Amino acid sequence: MSIDAKDINFEELGFGYMDLPYRWRAYWKDGQWYKEGLEESNMIPVSEASTAFHYGQNIFEGMKAYRGQDDQIRLFRPDENAKRLNASARRLIMPEYPEEKFIEAVKETVKANADFVPPYGSGATLYIRPFMIGTGDNIGVGPAPEYIFSVFVMPVGPYFKGGFGTSKFVTSEYDRAAPHGTGAAKVAGNYGASLKPGKDAKSEGYADVVYLDPATHTKIEEAGSANFFVIERDGHKFVTPASPSILPSITKKSILYLAENRLGLPVEEGDIFIDDLGRYEEAGAMGTAAVISPIGSITHQGEEHKFDYSDQPGPLTTALYKELTGIQYGDKEAPEGWVVMVD
Ligand SMILES: *Cc1c(COP(=O)(O)O)cnc(C)c1O
């Protein structure tokens, strides 16, 4: 049974699943999408031989809907999520879901569950999870004969406990992706590989894992399920890793633009060596769920490196956070095309 919006305390939400009244579904067979629209059940009956269960044909996206001070509901760069979903689909030989349909599906799902979009100022947002799976009868290794695309939503609070405070991260011996693997695609398999390192880090008291580059283990790649950045002490340069095995974050792309064009910082996509963290004053994680989460320290091979701002968010991390969230909630002017109204 789905939940009633009146029973939710939006200020106290964590990051958890809720069964809301409506979700979008679309079905693909013989080269075409059909039966596209809202459905009420959160269950999906599919063949036991679906490739999603056996061969990892399983891609997803993560986005949010934001309620502004004017009570209007906004999406942040949904065209970018549509493009990335289709890039992931091509990597796993799945059908694309056209960009206009993707945006319509997201808007319709948000509108149908509008009572659940948290109020402005509550600290919560509506998390949106589009995904696609391979289905149908198939047992040999190969792409599925059928597919399902779906979008479901739920209100969520902060991804890391404590919200906008500094967290401690730790490096892992494990990789989330291979040098020429699927790291740049948003595929479920990357997450399967990350469950153990993530759980190990959390059980040792860290917020999440810092992944090093899978080829040499000398450079930082990702911060758990978010992209990574540092601010160099010399010149306050904003630096974020460049690598073909990183998932290209839309938040990262946006922050690169804002750092350069709104804060006037020099920016670089380049190497951040794990043995050379002394050059940086601030560090953080960036993603839809993480927003901007300041990182206070990184422990590597048993030694904790503290950034200059290890107990409280640094000034530039804070300025970037305010700029980004100001745009997302409609309080600050957005660059052309970044904010899409749901109605
Ligand atoms: C989704 C994701 C991100 C963040 O991407 P956004 O578009 O900013 O939400 C970063 N890293 C990984 C591994 C991801 O799956």
The ligand as an ORCA input file, in Angstrom:
! r2SCAN-3c Opt
* xyz 0 1
  C      25.279      9.232    -10.305
  C      26.696      9.212     -9.909
  C      27.409     10.404     -9.639
  C      26.752     11.757     -9.577
  O      26.192     12.207    -10.777
  P      25.165     13.415    -10.761
  O      24.758     13.546    -12.171
  O      25.872     14.612    -10.271
  O      24.053     13.021     -9.852
  C      28.766     10.306     -9.367
  N      29.392      9.105     -9.316
  C      28.733      7.948     -9.559
  C      29.482      6.669     -9.491
  C      27.368      7.969     -9.848
  O      26.718      6.815    -10.064
*
